[in-house]
Amino acid sequence: MTVEWSGILAQLKILKDVGGKNNVPEISEAVMELQRMIIELQEDSIRLLGEIDRLKKDKDLPGKLSFMGPYAFLEGDTEPHCRRCYDVSRRLVHMGKSQRIGLGGRPGRMCPECKGFFRE
């Protein structure tokens, strides 16, 4: 549930209106509701700040990537990432270690996320 400022203002109005009447149960209830709303706003704020940070990083990422065959390489990282995972979901997933599949097979790497096997 998303807390709206109008809800907080309504609770504050209740406190103001009831405050003069010394109606303690209603005041306590309004204070508890305000505390719940403030906590929810703080949680939303933390979540949104994390999302903003992720979006900023994602925006800068394409300039730091180079592509070679089925691999994506991040600037400063020698291990390849799965190009398919990046193309589909914008996630950088390190490829597994180079391995041989089958008798006399050429080496390749398997993506732990999409399970794609790419020959080298």
C-alpha positions in Angstrom: 0.0 0.0 0.0 1.3 3.4 -0.9 1.0 6.1 1.8 -0.3 9.4 0.6 0.5 12.7 2.2 -3.3 13.4 2.4 -3.5 10.4 4.8 -0.9 11.9 7.0 -2.5 15.3 6.9 -5.9 13.7 7.8 -4.3 12.0 10.8 -2.7 15.3 11.9 -6.1 17.0 11.6 -7.6 14.3 13.9 -4.8 15.0 16.4 -5.5 18.7 16.3 -9.3 18.4 16.6 -9.2 15.8 19.3 -6.3 17.3 21.2 -8.4 20.0 22.8 -10.9 17.4 24.0 -8.3 15.2 25.8 -9.7 12.1 24.1 -6.6 9.9 24.8 -7.7 6.7 23.0 -8.3 8.6 19.7 -5.1 10.5 20.0 -3.1 7.3 20.7 -4.8 5.6 17.7 -4.0 8.6 15.4 -0.3 8.7 16.6 0.1 4.9 15.9 -1.4 5.3 12.5 1.0 8.2 11.8 3.9 6.2 12.9 2.9 3.3 10.6 2.6 5.7 7.7 5.9 7.3 8.4 7.6 3.9 8.5 6.0 3.0 5.2 7.2 6.3 3.6 10.7 5.6 4.8 10.6 2.1 3.3 9.3 3.5 0.0 12.1 6.1 0.1 14.8 3.6 0.6 13.4 1.4 -2.2 13.2 4.3 -4.6 16.7 5.5 -3.8 18.0 2.0 -4.6 16.0 2.0 -7.8 17.4 5.4 -8.8 21.0 4.1 -8.0 20.4 1.0 -10.2 19.0 3.1 -13.0 22.0 5.4 -12.9 24.4 2.5 -13.1 22.4 0.9 -15.9 22.5 4.2 -17.9 26.3 4.3 -17.8 26.8 0.6 -18.4 26.5 0.4 -22.3 29.5 2.7 -22.6 31.6 0.3 -20.5 30.7 -2.8 -22.4 32.3 -4.3 -25.5 30.9 -7.4 -27.4 32.8 -10.3 -29.0 30.7 -13.1 -30.3 28.4 -14.5 -27.7 30.2 -12.6 -24.9 30.0 -9.2 -23.3 33.1 -7.7 -21.6 32.8 -5.1 -19.0 35.6 -2.5 -18.9 38.3 -3.7 -16.5 36.9 -7.3 -16.2 38.7 -10.1 -18.0 36.0 -12.7 -17.5 33.2 -12.7 -20.1 29.6 -12.2 -19.4 26.6 -13.8 -21.2 25.6 -11.5 -24.1 22.2 -13.2 -24.3 21.4 -12.4 -20.7 22.4 -8.8 -21.2 20.4 -8.5 -24.4 17.3 -10.0 -22.8 17.2 -8.7 -19.3 20.1 -6.2 -19.0 21.8 -8.4 -16.4 25.5 -9.1 -16.5 26.1 -12.7 -15.7 29.7 -14.1 -15.6 30.1 -17.1 -17.8 31.3 -20.4 -16.3 34.9 -21.6 -16.8 35.8 -22.8 -20.2 35.1 -26.6 -20.6 35.0 -29.3 -23.2 31.7 -31.0 -23.9 31.7 -34.4 -25.7 34.6 -36.3 -27.2 36.9 -34.0 -29.0 34.5 -31.1 -28.5 35.7 -27.6 -28.8 35.9 -25.7 -25.5 33.1 -23.4 -24.6 31.4 -21.7 -21.7 28.0 -22.2 -20.1 26.0 -19.4 -18.6 24.7 -20.3 -15.1 21.6 -18.2 -15.6 20.2 -19.0 -19.1 22.1 -22.3 -19.4 23.3 -21.4 -22.9 26.5 -23.1 -24.0 28.7 -21.1 -26.3 31.7 -22.5 -28.2 35.0 -20.7 -28.2 
